[in-house]
Amino acid sequence: MIHAGKKILVFIALLVSASLSMADAAIPPLKARVTDLTGTLSTNEATQLEQKLAAFEARKGSQIAVLIVPTTQPETIEQYSIRVVDAWKLGRKGIDDGVLLLVAKQDRTVRVEVGYGLEGVLPDAVAKRITDEIIVPESAAVDLWNRLIGAGVAPAGLGARDTLRLEAGMNLYGQDMDESITPWEAGLAWTVALDEGREFIGRAALEKQKAAGVRRIMVGLVMDEKGVLRHGQRVATPHGDGEILSGTFSPTLGKAIAFARVPAGTVDRAEVDIRGKLVPVRVVKFPFVRDGKACVV
């Protein structure tokens, strides 16, 4: 009888141990926008990401949090992410516009959990594409690139992308334009239709600016001399100073090109301050290149 009792106690102990080992993974307290429980991010990387998320939140209002955990087991990442957002209550009260980016490092899984207030902007299908096509585990990166190359995709870095979009006359948000810049000032007047009876947010402000006269315009610059035009360089014109927004060397033209925001009325010629020397540039219309062919000489 005593022997049987010992067996029962051992069985109970094993059952308790097993149940404890299968307990749900703990949810860390929300103390920052970036929570890394794996040490994957360096202190500097975590700080930079925290600052970017804080700036986004101040600008847009929506809250984004990043959580990196070793594992979500025994739960699936979907189950665990729901518990996290319920506990953290991301987003503004009554709006529920929070987003959680959850990475389970050992499980090699990623999940984007979106609040109800953002489902129209970031539906599940888009969130899934982000995790499946934009964010991939390090272990899958080589295979992904091999498959892309096998499908005929040529690898191109950010430098190539920047050169291509600048040659094509395409703005880069955050550098060539932002929420403080109107379409009149960003070379995007063609996107605005002020047809009678067509109401939209911001129309009154755009009409007012247009009636008063747009003081700044975006132009293209081409430098025939050797050198490269860079963001932040001063542009001297007869109407006042402007600034280069984006600049690079154009492989198609074989010359330096740039976008610049300058005082209205600037035509034909200007000068760029390069290390204290005023270098002449031509003011041109963009795009600089279309369908692989130069639009300017």
Phi and psi in degrees as a GROMACS rama.xvg file:
@    title "Ramachandran Plot"
@    xaxis  label "Phi"
@    yaxis  label "Psi"
@TYPE xy
-65.037  -39.948  ILE-2
-62.4913  -41.7094  HIS-3
-64.5828  -37.9867  ALA-4
-63.8856  -38.6866  GLY-5
-63.7812  -39.3748  LYS-6
-61.9263  -40.1609  LYS-7
-64.7359  -43.0572  ILE-8
-62.4255  -42.4076  LEU-9
-61.9497  -42.226  VAL-10
-62.1949  -43.4959  PHE-11
-63.4317  -41.436  ILE-12
-62.8605  -43.1003  ALA-13
-64.4758  -38.4535  LEU-14
-65.0222  -43.0318  LEU-15
-64.2592  -42.8069  VAL-16
-61.4472  -42.9172  SER-17
-65.2768  -39.9098  ALA-18
-66.7544  -35.6091  SER-19
-67.9227  -39.9535  LEU-20
-67.4663  -23.9594  SER-21
-96.09  8.08477  MET-22
-63.9789  148.714  ALA-23
-58.9192  145.343  ASP-24
-63.1923  140.908  ALA-25
-68.9276  149.139  ALA-26
-100.373  121.143  ILE-27
-70.8885  155.032  PRO-28
-69.1935  149.714  PRO-29
-83.6717  101.428  LEU-30
-112.196  -17.1411  LYS-31
-155.01  170.606  ALA-32
-73.5691  -22.8204  ARG-33
-119.329  119.214  VAL-34
-123.39  110.854  THR-35
-115.843  106.964  ASP-36
-93.0154  6.56642  LEU-37
-115.416  -10.0336  THR-38
72.4152  20.0505  GLY-39
-68.2746  -42.4546  THR-40
-88.5603  139.529  LEU-41
-72.4872  165.931  SER-42
-58.6929  -41.3641  THR-43
-66.2527  -42.2672  ASN-44
-64.4707  -42.242  GLU-45
-64.6452  -39.4771  ALA-46
-65.4491  -44.3002  THR-47
-63.0867  -42.6653  GLN-48
-65.7062  -39.7986  LEU-49
-59.7174  -43.7366  GLU-50
-65.5141  -39.9142  GLN-51
-65.5398  -41.3719  LYS-52
-68.5275  -36.1277  LEU-53
-65.8337  -41.3853  ALA-54
-65.4451  -40.2408  ALA-55
-62.9492  -42.9893  PHE-56
-64.4329  -39.9388  GLU-57
-66.608  -32.7259  ALA-58
-82.2466  -41.0378  ARG-59
-105.469  -26.3599  LYS-60
95.8159  -34.148  GLY-61
-69.5017  146.618  SER-62
-108.641  130.55  GLN-63
-117.809  131.651  ILE-64
-125.136  145.487  ALA-65
-116.966  128.742  VAL-66
-128.322  122.557  LEU-67
-115.504  118.589  ILE-68
-122.371  157.8  VAL-69
-63.7347  -46.0529  PRO-70
-158.384  157.643  THR-71
-107.389  0.790796  THR-72
-60.3087  142.794  GLN-73
-85.5428  -0.15655  PRO-74
-81.2587  160.4  GLU-75
-76.1334  163  THR-76
-65.0014  -30.3971  ILE-77
-65.5637  -44.2467  GLU-78
-64.7115  -44.0404  GLN-79
-67.1176  -40.9891  TYR-80
-63.7205  -35.9713  SER-81
-65.123  -40.8523  ILE-82
-64.7284  -36.6823  ARG-83
-65.5754  -49.3182  VAL-84
-66.4936  -31.4579  VAL-85
-66.2389  -37.9944  ASP-86
-76.8038  -39.6237  ALA-87
-83.2859  -25.7177  TRP-88
52.572  57.785  LYS-89
-68.5481  153.342  LEU-90
90.4409  172.739  GLY-91
-77.5757  142.171  ARG-92
-61.2742  130.723  LYS-93
85.7053  -12.9648  GLY-94
-110.065  -35.3802  ILE-95
55.6322  54.5541  ASP-96
-111.58  41.958  ASP-97
-96.1155  155.689  GLY-98
-132.881  133.066  VAL-99
-113.326  126.104  LEU-100
-103.8  111.277  LEU-101
-110.94  127.936  LEU-102
-121.545  122.743  VAL-103
-104.35  100.497  ALA-104
-62.6068  -51.3968  LYS-105
-68.8997  -30.5063  GLN-106
-79.1416  -17.2248  ASP-107
58.3127  45.789  ARG-108
-128.355  152.472  THR-109
-135.593  143.566  VAL-110
-143.153  136.011  ARG-111
-109.778  114.552  VAL-112
-104.086  123.732  GLU-113
-113.165  134.452  VAL-114
-68.5605  157.287  GLY-115
-58.2029  -32.8506  TYR-116
-68.8035  -12.9567  GLY-117
-114.545  5.03636  LEU-118
-63.9318  -26.6879  GLU-119
-73.4016  -29.3285  GLY-120
-89.0744  -39.3892  VAL-121
-128.026  73.6621  LEU-122
-68.3394  168.297  PRO-123
-57.1865  -36.7677  ASP-124
-62.8735  -40.7493  ALA-125
-70.847  -41.5491  VAL-126
-59.8642  -38.9039  ALA-127
-67.7471  -37.0719  LYS-128
-66.0688  -34.6742  ARG-129
-62.0231  -46.0848  ILE-130
-75.6415  -30.2966  THR-131
-87.6035  -31.5175  ASP-132
-115.732  -22.4469  GLU-133
-107.377  -44.4969  ILE-134
-102.564  120.568  ILE-135
-130.498  149.186  VAL-136
-62.4314  150.06  PRO-137
-54.2316  -37.6592  GLU-138
-66.3765  -20.8323  SER-139
-100.48  -5.04205  ALA-140
-63.5134  -45.4749  ALA-141
-63.1979  -44.6695  VAL-142
-62.9267  -39.911  ASP-143
-60.2248  -47.1208  LEU-144
-66.3562  -37.5897  TRP-145
-62.9435  -39.2475  ASN-146
-68.8164  -39.2399  ARG-147
-63.9298  -45.6553  LEU-148
-63.096  -38.828  ILE-149
-63.135  -27.2155  GLY-150
-87.0064  1.31215  ALA-151
96.4504  9.80627  GLY-152
-84.5261  128.33  VAL-153
-91.1107  127.47  ALA-154
-61.2564  137.328  PRO-155
-143.355  127.513  ALA-156
-82.5662  -179.347  GLY-157
-63.4952  -32.2359  LEU-158
-62.4248  -42.7195  GLY-159
-65.7698  -42.6629  ALA-160
-60.0473  -43.0595  ARG-161
-66.0898  -40.4241  ASP-162
-62.9162  -45.6973  THR-163
-64.1067  -45.2057  LEU-164
-70.8825  -31.3765  ARG-165
-72.0428  -42.6431  LEU-166
-59.0574  -36.6299  GLU-167
-80.5156  -3.02017  ALA-168
74.871  33.0354  GLY-169
-104.278  128.93  MET-170
-67.6658  149.503  ASN-171
-109.885  117.52  LEU-172
-64.4588  137.607  TYR-173
94.1537  -17.0488  GLY-174
-122.09  -49.9192  GLN-175
-92.0327  -21.6769  ASP-176
-158.448  158.975  MET-177
-156.806  -164.15  ASP-178
-69.6673  -13.9044  GLU-179
-90.9037  -4.74777  SER-180
-108.757  130.777  ILE-181
-89.0454  163.762  THR-182
-57.7327  -31.6401  PRO-183
-63.331  -31.5928  TRP-184
-92.554  -6.85324  GLU-185
-114.107  12.2354  ALA-186
69.7345  25.0103  GLY-187
-119.164  26.5841  LEU-188
-59.838  -28.2527  ALA-189
-65.4072  -15.139  TRP-190
-87.5267  -6.36039  THR-191
-108.34  125.851  VAL-192
-114.884  113.473  ALA-193
-98.596  41.0661  LEU-194
-63.0866  147.026  ASP-195
-60.5714  131.18  GLU-196
85.198  -2.47904  GLY-197
-96.0456  100.692  ARG-198
-95.2347  142.395  GLU-199
-157.781  159.354  PHE-200
-62.7888  127.144  ILE-201
96.4604  -5.42398  GLY-202
-59.3335  -45.5969  ARG-203
-60.1801  -41.4759  ALA-204
-65.572  -39.789  ALA-205
-68.0275  -40.4138  LEU-206
-64.6127  -40.4705  GLU-207
-63.6512  -44.3007  LYS-208
-65.437  -41.2594  GLN-209
-65.0199  -41.4252  LYS-210
-66.2644  -37.426  ALA-211
-76.3076  -19.1897  ALA-212
100.93  122.614  GLY-213
-75.1264  125.188  VAL-214
-85.893  -24.9602  ARG-215
-127.18  144.027  ARG-216
-133.829  159.828  ILE-217
-103.223  131.37  MET-218
-130.202  165.888  VAL-219
-97.0359  147.425  GLY-220
-124.92  141.913  LEU-221
-128.59  129.34  VAL-222
-108.061  119.251  MET-223
-80.4267  -24.0712  ASP-224
-77.3784  164.118  GLU-225
-68.5329  147.076  LYS-226
133.793  175.88  GLY-227
-129.534  134.778  VAL-228
-85.0692  137.859  LEU-229
-128.099  154.452  ARG-230
-55.4377  135.215  HIS-231
93.886  -11.3301  GLY-232
-69.1364  143.018  GLN-233
-76.9234  137.358  ARG-234
-112.343  117.784  VAL-235
-95.5567  127.065  ALA-236
-132.218  164.397  THR-237
-62.6717  -16.9024  PRO-238
-101.501  2.77427  HIS-239
126.715  179.062  GLY-240
-89.0762  149.218  ASP-241
-128.567  -163.789  GLY-242
-148.548  142.076  GLU-243
-74.978  133.209  ILE-244
-94.2154  -52.3783  LEU-245
-135.975  140.662  SER-246
-148.982  148.41  GLY-247
-163.958  178.524  THR-248
-94.8986  128.703  PHE-249
-91.3422  112.518  SER-250
-62.6739  -32.6471  PRO-251
-69.3566  -43.476  THR-252
-86.4751  -24.3229  LEU-253
73.8296  23.1601  GLY-254
-142.589  165.452  LYS-255
-78.8727  137.508  ALA-256
-130.175  162.294  ILE-257
-162.274  158.088  ALA-258
-97.0602  142.367  PHE-259
-141.928  145.632  ALA-260
-104.014  119.379  ARG-261
-132.401  165.835  VAL-262
-60.4743  144.129  PRO-263
-58.6033  145.901  ALA-264
99.2869  -8.40269  GLY-265
-72.21  123.61  THR-266
-138.223  152.454  VAL-267
64.855  -62.8155  ASP-268
-132.04  150.872  ARG-269
-157.353  -179.545  ALA-270
-134.27  143.947  GLU-271
-114.445  132.428  VAL-272
-80.7062  106.412  ASP-273
-114.21  104.434  ILE-274
52.406  44.1725  ARG-275
87.3796  -3.60647  GLY-276
-110.348  130.412  LYS-277
-83.5024  114.518  LEU-278
-107.321  129.041  VAL-279
-68.5414  142.161  PRO-280
-135.687  157.408  VAL-281
-96.8192  138.122  ARG-282
-92.984  122.057  VAL-283
-132.921  166.913  VAL-284
-86.4999  145.441  LYS-285
-107.463  157.479  PHE-286
-74.6546  158.428  PRO-287
-83.2397  -30.6269  PHE-288
-137.134  139.24  VAL-289
-139.828  130.643  ARG-290
53.7083  37.1578  ASP-291
79.2133  1.36921  GLY-292
-115.172  141.182  LYS-293
-67.2688  135.589  ALA-294
-96.2453  -16.0292  CYS-295
-129.876  159.453  VAL-296
